[in-house]
């Protein structure tokens, strides 16, 4: 990382944000924060670039790797650095069995908003990742526990394959009774936390949405009725489309469970159309990669491209200013706020591929990546 000049930086160029593009002179002071006024003698860092508020991965997992939990915090930090170097400076960690809170004190890493640990039932999620509850009535207390451990989010596993139905009938099925969900989500809100849930299919969605859940992850099984309900409630969707691309591979390995395999293939076939309908209906849709496990970190540009393919009218905003606001952070460079910015040599709105090659990344005002 490059040290900040004592007087600070000046960035001149075009700032992208919720209102479009506007010429700007931004000043970053010697503490790494946006200055409310020009700083005489500031060093020119950018003289003609396209400036974007730090990108957001609204669904990732710092602390998960291809073989399960990552217990070495430095390996977790390496995951976060990979995101940082791609311009992703705010991460919503959607469940990890590893306590990564020590990373939050590091100035060289993206800000991490943690959701604690996934909450699931025994044998109804990936082994070793979730807090598993033998009795679904324990969900309310566990949600309170995870709310205390996280940073304002709790992550539920809403559905998963139910192998107890037998090989021919096993398919995605809900994990929780509707009445328990309603009580648990109310308890989370009372503790100051929002709730999100992993859901692939359709059956688990009504109970979650009508219970007042704040966000749905993946959401490939959304019907028009459920989309309309989410839009009316303001329930967000993070579709993780680059993860949905793995569904055919999952189905290929599930030959023992033909009903489930066929269901996963069908969900994949219609996913982009489903997300497009949600966007058109007014559901707030944000970019998340599901990095960790089978998806490598640093792929936010790929997810932005998939949102554009699904018809998102503001796919960059879904991974920047809009997502930042949704997560309670300044949408753009606000005086006094940390200078978390990404700069590109060309306008990324005209070619989303530009997002794969930032020319400058500033995290808390310090330059961490230049050139590509």
DAWO-V797768 format. One record per residue. N is the residue number from 1. RES is the residue in one small letter. PSI is psi in whole degrees, 0 to 359 (* if undefined). Layout:
n=N res=RES psi=PSI
n=N res=RES psi=PSI
//
This chain:
n=1 res=x psi=142
n=2 res=x psi=132
n=3 res=x psi=149
n=4 res=x psi=136
n=5 res=x psi=148
n=6 res=x psi=323
n=7 res=x psi=335
n=8 res=x psi=184
n=9 res=x psi=156
n=10 res=x psi=134
n=11 res=x psi=119
n=12 res=x psi=136
n=13 res=x psi=211
n=14 res=x psi=121
n=15 res=x psi=127
n=16 res=x psi=141
n=17 res=x psi=192
n=18 res=x psi=338
n=19 res=x psi=12
n=20 res=x psi=223
n=21 res=x psi=141
n=22 res=x psi=140
n=23 res=x psi=145
n=24 res=x psi=152
n=25 res=x psi=110
n=26 res=x psi=141
n=27 res=x psi=134
n=28 res=x psi=123
n=29 res=x psi=180
n=30 res=x psi=352
n=31 res=x psi=0
n=32 res=x psi=19
n=33 res=x psi=157
n=34 res=x psi=127
n=35 res=x psi=139
n=36 res=x psi=352
n=37 res=x psi=162
n=38 res=x psi=149
n=39 res=x psi=103
n=40 res=x psi=132
n=41 res=x psi=1
n=42 res=x psi=144
n=43 res=x psi=132
n=44 res=x psi=121
n=45 res=x psi=319
n=46 res=x psi=130
n=47 res=x psi=345
n=48 res=x psi=76
n=49 res=x psi=173
n=50 res=x psi=115
n=51 res=x psi=129
n=52 res=x psi=134
n=53 res=x psi=143
n=54 res=x psi=134
n=55 res=x psi=160
n=56 res=x psi=131
n=57 res=x psi=105
n=58 res=x psi=3
n=59 res=x psi=101
n=60 res=x psi=178
n=61 res=x psi=98
n=62 res=x psi=117
n=63 res=x psi=0
n=64 res=x psi=139
n=65 res=x psi=181
n=66 res=x psi=335
n=67 res=x psi=15
n=68 res=x psi=207
n=69 res=x psi=142
n=70 res=x psi=111
n=71 res=x psi=345
n=72 res=x psi=115
n=73 res=x psi=331
n=74 res=x psi=328
n=75 res=x psi=323
n=76 res=x psi=318
n=77 res=x psi=324
n=78 res=x psi=323
n=79 res=x psi=314
n=80 res=x psi=324
n=81 res=x psi=324
n=82 res=x psi=317
n=83 res=x psi=314
n=84 res=x psi=314
n=85 res=x psi=343
n=86 res=x psi=3
n=87 res=x psi=5
n=88 res=x psi=110
n=89 res=x psi=1
n=90 res=x psi=124
n=91 res=x psi=129
n=92 res=x psi=107
n=93 res=x psi=110
n=94 res=x psi=50
n=95 res=x psi=123
n=96 res=x psi=138
n=97 res=x psi=354
n=98 res=x psi=135
n=99 res=x psi=101
n=100 res=x psi=13
n=101 res=x psi=329
n=102 res=x psi=335
n=103 res=x psi=340
n=104 res=x psi=342
n=105 res=x psi=357
n=106 res=x psi=128
n=107 res=x psi=346
n=108 res=x psi=0
n=109 res=x psi=156
n=110 res=x psi=156
n=111 res=x psi=135
n=112 res=x psi=122
n=113 res=x psi=113
n=114 res=x psi=145
n=115 res=x psi=15
n=116 res=x psi=213
n=117 res=x psi=147
n=118 res=x psi=150
n=119 res=x psi=124
n=120 res=x psi=182
n=121 res=x psi=159
n=122 res=x psi=135
n=123 res=x psi=23
n=124 res=x psi=27
n=125 res=x psi=179
n=126 res=x psi=129
n=127 res=x psi=135
n=128 res=x psi=357
n=129 res=x psi=324
n=130 res=x psi=159
n=131 res=x psi=115
n=132 res=x psi=131
n=133 res=x psi=120
n=134 res=x psi=326
n=135 res=x psi=122
n=136 res=x psi=339
n=137 res=x psi=348
n=138 res=x psi=354
n=139 res=x psi=320
n=140 res=x psi=312
n=141 res=x psi=321
n=142 res=x psi=324
n=143 res=x psi=319
n=144 res=x psi=320
n=145 res=x psi=312
n=146 res=x psi=327
n=147 res=x psi=323
n=148 res=x psi=332
n=149 res=x psi=336
n=150 res=x psi=195
n=151 res=x psi=50
n=152 res=x psi=10
n=153 res=x psi=148
n=154 res=x psi=139
n=155 res=x psi=118
n=156 res=x psi=150
n=157 res=x psi=111
n=158 res=x psi=322
n=159 res=x psi=161
n=160 res=x psi=164
n=161 res=x psi=134
n=162 res=x psi=96
n=163 res=x psi=345
n=164 res=x psi=344
n=165 res=x psi=351
n=166 res=x psi=155
n=167 res=x psi=320
n=168 res=x psi=334
n=169 res=x psi=351
n=170 res=x psi=133
n=171 res=x psi=177
n=172 res=x psi=136
n=173 res=x psi=152
n=174 res=x psi=154
n=175 res=x psi=338
n=176 res=x psi=140
n=177 res=x psi=148
n=178 res=x psi=319
n=179 res=x psi=328
n=180 res=x psi=319
n=181 res=x psi=315
n=182 res=x psi=317
n=183 res=x psi=320
n=184 res=x psi=317
n=185 res=x psi=322
n=186 res=x psi=320
n=187 res=x psi=319
n=188 res=x psi=315
n=189 res=x psi=323
n=190 res=x psi=334
n=191 res=x psi=5
n=192 res=x psi=19
n=193 res=x psi=148
n=194 res=x psi=160
n=195 res=x psi=138
n=196 res=x psi=165
n=197 res=x psi=139
n=198 res=x psi=122
n=199 res=x psi=123
n=200 res=x psi=311
n=201 res=x psi=197
n=202 res=x psi=325
n=203 res=x psi=326
n=204 res=x psi=344
n=205 res=x psi=316
n=206 res=x psi=314
n=207 res=x psi=321
n=208 res=x psi=313
n=209 res=x psi=315
n=210 res=x psi=341
n=211 res=x psi=352
n=212 res=x psi=24
n=213 res=x psi=151
n=214 res=x psi=336
n=215 res=x psi=149
n=216 res=x psi=132
n=217 res=x psi=134
n=218 res=x psi=285
n=219 res=x psi=27
n=220 res=x psi=342
n=221 res=x psi=14
n=222 res=x psi=133
n=223 res=x psi=169
n=224 res=x psi=320
n=225 res=x psi=316
n=226 res=x psi=323
n=227 res=x psi=315
n=228 res=x psi=322
n=229 res=x psi=318
n=230 res=x psi=317
n=231 res=x psi=317
n=232 res=x psi=325
n=233 res=x psi=345
n=234 res=x psi=20
n=235 res=x psi=129
n=236 res=x psi=161
n=237 res=x psi=130
n=238 res=x psi=98
n=239 res=x psi=346
n=240 res=x psi=59
n=241 res=x psi=332
n=242 res=x psi=338
n=243 res=x psi=321
n=244 res=x psi=332
n=245 res=x psi=341
n=246 res=x psi=353
n=247 res=x psi=317
n=248 res=x psi=324
n=249 res=x psi=322
n=250 res=x psi=315
n=251 res=x psi=322
n=252 res=x psi=327
n=253 res=x psi=352
n=254 res=x psi=40
n=255 res=x psi=336
n=256 res=x psi=341
n=257 res=x psi=78
n=258 res=x psi=324
n=259 res=x psi=314
n=260 res=x psi=315
n=261 res=x psi=316
n=262 res=x psi=323
n=263 res=x psi=316
n=264 res=x psi=321
n=265 res=x psi=319
n=266 res=x psi=318
n=267 res=x psi=320
n=268 res=x psi=316
n=269 res=x psi=322
n=270 res=x psi=3
n=271 res=x psi=314
n=272 res=x psi=324
n=273 res=x psi=318
n=274 res=x psi=313
n=275 res=x psi=320
n=276 res=x psi=319
n=277 res=x psi=322
n=278 res=x psi=316
n=279 res=x psi=313
n=280 res=x psi=327
n=281 res=x psi=348
n=282 res=x psi=12
n=283 res=x psi=132
n=284 res=x psi=120
n=285 res=x psi=128
n=286 res=x psi=163
n=287 res=x psi=128
n=288 res=x psi=141
n=289 res=x psi=338
n=290 res=x psi=28
n=291 res=x psi=147
n=292 res=x psi=144
n=293 res=x psi=241
n=294 res=x psi=350
n=295 res=x psi=127
n=296 res=x psi=155
n=297 res=x psi=163
n=298 res=x psi=17
n=299 res=x psi=26
n=300 res=x psi=326
n=301 res=x psi=325
n=302 res=x psi=319
n=303 res=x psi=321
n=304 res=x psi=318
n=305 res=x psi=322
n=306 res=x psi=324
n=307 res=x psi=320
n=308 res=x psi=318
n=309 res=x psi=326
n=310 res=x psi=352
n=311 res=x psi=14
n=312 res=x psi=127
n=313 res=x psi=344
n=314 res=x psi=65
n=315 res=x psi=329
n=316 res=x psi=316
n=317 res=x psi=325
n=318 res=x psi=343
n=319 res=x psi=18
n=320 res=x psi=253
n=321 res=x psi=318
n=322 res=x psi=317
n=323 res=x psi=323
n=324 res=x psi=316
n=325 res=x psi=317
n=326 res=x psi=324
n=327 res=x psi=8
n=328 res=x psi=24
n=329 res=x psi=158
n=330 res=x psi=135
n=331 res=x psi=330
n=332 res=x psi=191
n=333 res=x psi=98
n=334 res=x psi=132
n=335 res=x psi=129
n=336 res=x psi=346
n=337 res=x psi=156
n=338 res=x psi=141
n=339 res=x psi=86
n=340 res=x psi=101
n=341 res=x psi=151
n=342 res=x psi=138
n=343 res=x psi=139
n=344 res=x psi=153
n=345 res=x psi=338
n=346 res=x psi=166
n=347 res=x psi=113
n=348 res=x psi=345
n=349 res=x psi=328
n=350 res=x psi=340
n=351 res=x psi=99
n=352 res=x psi=342
n=353 res=x psi=337
n=354 res=x psi=331
n=355 res=x psi=343
n=356 res=x psi=353
n=357 res=x psi=70
n=358 res=x psi=142
n=359 res=x psi=330
n=360 res=x psi=136
n=361 res=x psi=125
n=362 res=x psi=125
n=363 res=x psi=117
n=364 res=x psi=38
n=365 res=x psi=356
n=366 res=x psi=135
n=367 res=x psi=128
n=368 res=x psi=347
n=369 res=x psi=131
n=370 res=x psi=143
n=371 res=x psi=159
n=372 res=x psi=*
//
